[in-house]
């Protein structure tokens, strides 16, 4: 008989489920030109603060967001639902910001 992959003593994640702020603060619905983030082709690179010499790069913001979401799950910080809700919140906040705060100066 196979052994279970999780011990019976495992208590789950250390914190309760809540939306991922790391994901919602790294999500944007559209860039300043109105192009959906999934279509944005600007290269973005980030050097690791904890792994000297390691730099990650992406050409689409959506790829970056997906990696942030996965890292939060793999690190045991969030459940997948927390990252999905965090991304939805980030998109909604970004849309509201574009509509209310990011208006041309002549308006």
Rosetta silent file (secondary structure, phi, psi, omega in degrees, C-alpha in Angstrom):
SEQUENCE: XXXXXXXXXXXXXXXXXXXXXXXXXXXXXXXXXXXXXXXXXXXXXXXXXXXXXXXXXXXXXXXXXXXXXXXXXXXXXXXXXXXXXXXXXXXXXXXXXXXXXXXXXXX
SCORE:     score description
SCORE:     0.000 S_00000001
   1 L     0.000  137.772 -178.142    0.000    0.000    0.000 S_00000001
   2 L   -76.342  152.056  179.588    1.352    3.455   -0.892 S_00000001
   3 L   -84.062  144.278  176.139    2.156    6.012    1.774 S_00000001
   4 L   -65.536  148.376 -178.637    0.157    9.265    1.876 S_00000001
   5 L   -79.166  -14.430  178.667    2.091   12.263    0.557 S_00000001
   6 L  -121.982  131.300  179.109    1.022   14.391    3.548 S_00000001
   7 L   -68.480  148.880 -179.963    1.553   13.307    7.121 S_00000001
   8 L   -64.019  -18.814 -179.436   -1.518   13.022    9.310 S_00000001
   9 L   -87.368   -4.886 -178.384    0.053   15.540   11.700 S_00000001
  10 L   -66.495  131.212 -176.192    0.238   18.291    9.064 S_00000001
  11 L  -100.683    3.100 -179.745   -1.881   21.265   10.157 S_00000001
  12 L    91.479 -168.067 -179.407   -1.991   23.103    6.860 S_00000001
  13 L   -67.131  153.266 -175.245   -0.692   26.568    6.108 S_00000001
  14 L   -70.506  -22.946 -176.274    0.412   28.717    9.020 S_00000001
  15 L  -120.899  157.576  176.526   -1.982   31.554    8.232 S_00000001
  16 L   -69.049  160.549  179.257   -5.676   31.709    7.327 S_00000001
  17 L   -69.742  129.083  176.008   -6.671   32.101    3.695 S_00000001
  18 L  -152.942  158.272 -178.220   -6.797   35.744    2.569 S_00000001
  19 L   -59.972  141.638 -178.799   -6.257   37.550   -0.762 S_00000001
  20 L   -78.173  113.144  176.725   -2.622   37.843   -1.770 S_00000001
  21 H   -68.985  -33.941  178.163   -1.473   41.451   -1.541 S_00000001
  22 H   -59.823  -37.453  179.788    1.751   40.466   -3.319 S_00000001
  23 H   -77.225  -45.295 -175.067   -0.302   39.399   -6.314 S_00000001
  24 H   -70.249  -26.116  177.421   -2.790   42.270   -6.338 S_00000001
  25 L   -80.829  -12.153  178.637   -0.037   44.892   -6.052 S_00000001
  26 L  -107.157   11.912 -178.547    1.809   43.301   -8.997 S_00000001
  27 L  -108.340  141.118  173.365   -1.227   43.089  -11.278 S_00000001
  28 L  -141.049  136.193 -176.586   -2.288   45.710  -13.739 S_00000001
  29 L   -74.508  -39.310 -179.726   -5.251   45.508  -16.085 S_00000001
  30 E  -150.051  152.910  175.093   -3.870   47.730  -18.852 S_00000001
  31 L   -82.471 -178.653 -174.323   -0.809   49.839  -19.427 S_00000001
  32 L   -60.885  -21.749 -179.715   -1.055   53.611  -19.913 S_00000001
  33 L   -87.050   -5.881 -178.415   -1.852   53.178  -23.628 S_00000001
  34 L    92.314    1.949  178.394   -4.855   50.965  -22.897 S_00000001
  35 L   -74.608  129.477  176.841   -3.161   47.787  -24.127 S_00000001
  36 E   -55.112  142.793 -178.248   -4.190   44.736  -22.065 S_00000001
  37 H   -56.524  -33.017 -178.409   -1.348   43.559  -19.830 S_00000001
  38 H   -65.954  -18.597 -179.040   -1.411   40.146  -21.509 S_00000001
  39 H  -103.600   -6.104 -178.827   -0.383   41.834  -24.762 S_00000001
  40 L   -65.834  135.272 -175.572    2.269   44.151  -23.321 S_00000001
  41 L  -116.019   19.624  179.127    5.710   43.345  -24.725 S_00000001
  42 L   -78.081  131.051  179.721    7.979   45.438  -22.485 S_00000001
  43 L   -74.972  133.128  178.627   10.847   43.444  -20.970 S_00000001
  44 E  -125.270  135.770  178.624   10.923   43.500  -17.169 S_00000001
  45 E  -133.985  143.364  179.779   13.773   42.158  -15.040 S_00000001
  46 E  -134.449  128.253  175.988   14.127   41.808  -11.282 S_00000001
  47 E   -87.318  140.275 -178.766   17.291   40.922   -9.362 S_00000001
  48 L   -74.568  134.542  176.034   16.798   38.660   -6.368 S_00000001
  49 L   -81.356  -19.549 -175.588   17.414   40.188   -2.939 S_00000001
  50 L  -110.291  -12.998  178.588   17.913   36.745   -1.406 S_00000001
  51 L  -125.150   88.851 -176.829   19.790   34.871   -4.169 S_00000001
  52 L   -52.073  133.579  178.298   22.839   36.959   -5.168 S_00000001
  53 L    85.437   -3.579 -179.408   23.462   36.994   -8.902 S_00000001
  54 L   -97.850  126.026  177.083   20.013   35.667   -9.821 S_00000001
  55 E  -128.579  131.122  176.899   17.894   37.824  -12.113 S_00000001
  56 E  -106.006  145.160  178.028   14.484   36.823  -13.484 S_00000001
  57 E  -139.913  154.051 -177.507   13.041   38.479  -16.576 S_00000001
  58 E  -143.022  151.604  175.036    9.724   38.489  -18.427 S_00000001
  59 L  -105.644  -10.289  177.205    8.424   40.040  -21.639 S_00000001
  60 L  -128.375  134.075  178.548    4.766   39.959  -20.564 S_00000001
  61 H   -59.103  -37.381  179.560    3.390   41.295  -17.290 S_00000001
  62 H   -58.504  -37.843  178.469    0.968   38.348  -17.188 S_00000001
  63 H   -65.326  -40.199  177.334    3.935   35.936  -17.084 S_00000001
  64 H   -62.136  -47.277 -179.615    5.415   37.877  -14.170 S_00000001
  65 H   -60.713  -42.619  179.129    2.095   37.832  -12.287 S_00000001
  66 H   -61.926  -37.744  179.236    1.730   34.076  -12.864 S_00000001
  67 H   -69.043  -39.841  176.572    5.221   33.510  -11.454 S_00000001
  68 H   -61.705  -44.336  179.194    4.462   35.631   -8.367 S_00000001
  69 H   -59.807  -47.477 -178.927    1.247   33.636   -7.852 S_00000001
  70 H   -62.932  -41.274 -179.295    3.058   30.310   -8.190 S_00000001
  71 H   -62.274  -38.318  179.459    5.843   31.372   -5.820 S_00000001
  72 H   -66.310  -35.799  178.807    3.299   32.308   -3.130 S_00000001
  73 H   -73.976  -50.938 -177.789    1.663   28.881   -3.474 S_00000001
  74 H   -61.630  -31.821  179.662    4.906   26.871   -3.679 S_00000001
  75 L   -78.298   -4.329  179.433    6.288   28.760   -0.683 S_00000001
  76 L    76.951   17.765 -177.743    3.274   27.702    1.380 S_00000001
  77 L   -86.972  -37.623 -177.461    2.204   31.296    1.939 S_00000001
  78 L  -135.831  156.409  166.693   -1.128   31.182    0.084 S_00000001
  79 L   -82.162  161.468  179.804   -3.650   28.773   -1.341 S_00000001
  80 H   -57.043  -40.514 -179.693   -4.322   29.094   -5.088 S_00000001
  81 H   -58.595  -36.720  179.600   -7.655   30.800   -4.417 S_00000001
  82 H   -61.867  -37.957 -179.695   -5.866   33.552   -2.476 S_00000001
  83 H   -75.088  -35.154  178.095   -3.728   34.363   -5.496 S_00000001
  84 H   -65.338  -46.145  178.897   -6.698   34.277   -7.880 S_00000001
  85 H   -64.953  -40.717  177.392   -8.707   36.651   -5.674 S_00000001
  86 H   -59.878  -40.561  177.894   -5.634   38.857   -5.224 S_00000001
  87 H   -66.114  -41.709  177.749   -5.226   39.104   -8.999 S_00000001
  88 H   -62.354  -42.360  178.277   -8.915   39.994   -9.447 S_00000001
  89 H   -62.948  -43.168  179.374   -8.607   42.670   -6.751 S_00000001
  90 H   -61.479  -41.062  177.101   -5.473   44.088   -8.408 S_00000001
  91 H   -64.170  -43.373 -179.835   -7.258   44.293  -11.758 S_00000001
  92 H   -64.874  -43.229  178.649  -10.282   46.015  -10.197 S_00000001
  93 H   -65.151  -41.121  177.513   -8.107   48.511   -8.307 S_00000001
  94 H   -62.155  -43.599  177.728   -6.077   49.186  -11.465 S_00000001
  95 H   -61.366  -44.736  179.289   -9.240   49.786  -13.509 S_00000001
  96 H   -62.568  -41.366  179.021  -10.598   52.178  -10.875 S_00000001
  97 H   -63.604  -44.624  178.793   -7.276   54.027  -10.761 S_00000001
  98 H   -62.114  -36.119 -177.938   -7.176   54.382  -14.543 S_00000001
  99 H   -77.462  -32.602 -172.152  -10.734   55.721  -14.573 S_00000001
 100 H  -108.905  -35.575 -174.134  -10.445   58.132  -11.658 S_00000001
 101 L  -106.805  -28.487 -176.179   -6.852   59.151  -11.029 S_00000001
 102 L   -97.073   57.738 -179.871   -5.076   58.638  -14.342 S_00000001
 103 L  -102.685  152.144  178.567   -6.991   61.247  -16.329 S_00000001
 104 L   -58.755  150.099 -177.899   -5.440   63.725  -18.787 S_00000001
 105 L   -65.879  -24.008 -178.120   -4.443   67.066  -17.267 S_00000001
 106 L   -81.358    4.216 -179.998   -6.766   68.982  -19.618 S_00000001
 107 L   -99.809    0.000    0.000   -9.907   67.425  -18.104 S_00000001
